[in-house]
């Protein structure tokens, strides 16, 4: 989701449940998409990426889905753990090697 | 070495000071970036260097002056900043066009 004002959208999830984080991107010319995780006081950490010629890509406990028709990206985290608590950002790359971040979503994992 | 190292981690400066932020990577990446991040907001691109040449300046005020002395180093020179420039400044690098971005942990800048 998009951040609005001073408040980040927050997803509260029970430990062990699956999480789904959504992102709408704006540039139909973007051909590469990345999900980042950012913990407090740290820089963004790469989670998973996907090229525009793919609809789905899986990593370890994470899956990214890309719907180019509606310009929508999602990140699924399986069996969410306390260490997954962080802010998650989607990012897109179009021409010129320019990585642009979307709004973030805060994930809070409840024990 | 798979890291981007930023120094200092924290910096407090007055509005008349001149200071510099430093960024270093030894991954052989040929593109380096400066981003600014305010609290509860996504990082915003400031500058892109490609093969040690400035390729993108996102209309950043001239009180921020980037410098790329060589392919491993990126500096951001600060002069006459305003309190609203207080933010987390992130450096990143990538092999070239369009993938493999690695971010540093950032410099937390406070302008007083």
Interface residues (C-beta under 8 A of the other chain):
Chain A: X3 X6 X7 X8 X31 X32 X34 X36 X41 X42 X43 X44 X45 X46 X49 X89 X93 X96 X97 X98 X99 X100 X101 X102 X103 X104
Chain B: X4 X31 X33 X39 X40 X41 X42 X43 X44 X45 X48 X50 X55 X56 X90 X92 X94 X96 X97 X98 X99 X101 X102 X103 X104 X105 X106 X108
